[in-house]
Amino acid sequence: MSEEKTTRQPCGEGKVPDQQGRCVMPEVTFSTFIMSLNTSALYHLGEIVDPETGARVVNFDLARHAIDTLVVLEEKTKGNLTGEEHELLKNILYDVKLRFVNAVRKKREQ
């Protein structure tokens, strides 16, 4: 029996391969939603480059908005999350708040 190797092309922006190898949008779950908001906050803190231009965008208002959205979700879902979802949200909030404070501090020092 010969093993067939298939070369999969990388999927386009935001898509992932499904079990058949087709490029699809990832399943929407609470965790992927939280990760999306985290990515938005990191992008607006200049930690993730713009994929089209390669530039870093810093917009503290939009970063704060994404963080505030995560905080609202934490408050409104209290007691309704799985242990894994709760830990993910708690850890992301801790990390992104720390990054926000450091970015603002760095900007003020410049």
C-alpha positions in Angstrom: 0.0 0.0 0.0 1.6 3.3 -1.0 1.1 6.4 1.0 0.0 9.4 -1.0 1.3 12.8 0.1 -0.9 15.7 -0.7 0.6 19.1 -0.8 -1.9 21.6 0.6 -1.7 25.1 -0.4 -1.9 27.6 2.4 -5.4 29.1 2.9 -6.1 32.7 2.2 -6.5 35.4 4.9 -8.5 34.2 7.8 -9.3 30.7 6.4 -8.3 27.3 7.6 -8.3 23.9 5.9 -11.2 21.6 6.8 -11.0 17.8 6.9 -11.3 17.6 3.1 -8.6 20.2 2.7 -10.9 22.9 1.5 -10.2 26.4 2.8 -13.1 27.6 5.0 -13.7 30.2 7.7 -13.0 28.7 11.1 -16.0 27.6 13.2 -17.4 30.4 15.3 -17.1 29.5 19.0 -16.8 31.6 22.1 -13.1 31.0 22.1 -12.5 32.0 18.5 -14.6 35.2 19.2 -12.4 36.1 22.2 -9.3 35.4 20.1 -10.6 37.7 17.4 -11.2 40.5 19.8 -7.7 39.9 21.2 -6.2 40.1 17.7 -8.0 43.3 17.1 -6.6 44.8 20.3 -3.1 43.7 19.5 -3.4 45.1 16.0 -4.4 48.5 17.3 -1.6 48.4 19.8 0.8 48.0 16.9 1.8 44.5 18.0 0.5 42.9 14.8 1.5 44.4 11.4 -1.1 45.2 8.8 -0.9 42.2 6.4 -1.4 44.3 3.3 1.1 47.1 4.0 3.4 45.7 6.6 2.9 48.8 8.7 2.2 48.9 12.4 -1.0 50.8 13.4 -1.3 52.3 16.8 -4.7 53.5 17.8 -5.3 53.5 21.6 -9.0 54.3 21.3 -9.7 51.3 19.1 -7.4 49.1 21.3 -9.3 50.3 24.4 -12.6 49.6 22.7 -11.6 46.0 22.0 -10.4 45.5 25.6 -13.6 47.1 27.0 -15.6 44.7 24.8 -13.7 41.8 26.4 -14.4 43.2 29.9 -18.1 43.4 29.1 -18.1 39.8 27.9 -16.3 38.7 31.1 -18.9 40.4 33.2 -21.9 39.3 31.3 -20.9 35.7 30.9 -19.8 35.2 34.6 -20.8 31.7 35.7 -21.8 30.6 32.2 -18.5 29.6 30.7 -16.6 26.4 30.7 -13.5 26.3 32.8 -11.4 26.5 29.6 -13.3 29.5 28.2 -13.1 31.3 31.6 -9.3 30.7 31.8 -8.8 31.8 28.2 -10.8 35.1 28.7 -9.1 35.8 32.0 -5.6 35.2 30.6 -6.2 37.2 27.4 -7.6 40.1 29.4 -4.6 40.1 31.8 -2.2 40.0 28.9 -3.8 42.6 26.7 -4.3 45.1 29.6 -0.7 44.8 30.5 0.3 45.3 26.8 -1.9 48.4 26.7 -0.4 50.0 29.8 3.1 49.3 28.4 2.3 50.7 25.0 0.8 53.9 26.5 3.8 54.2 28.9 6.2 53.8 25.9 4.4 56.4 23.9 4.6 58.9 26.7 8.3 58.3 27.1 9.0 59.2 23.5 
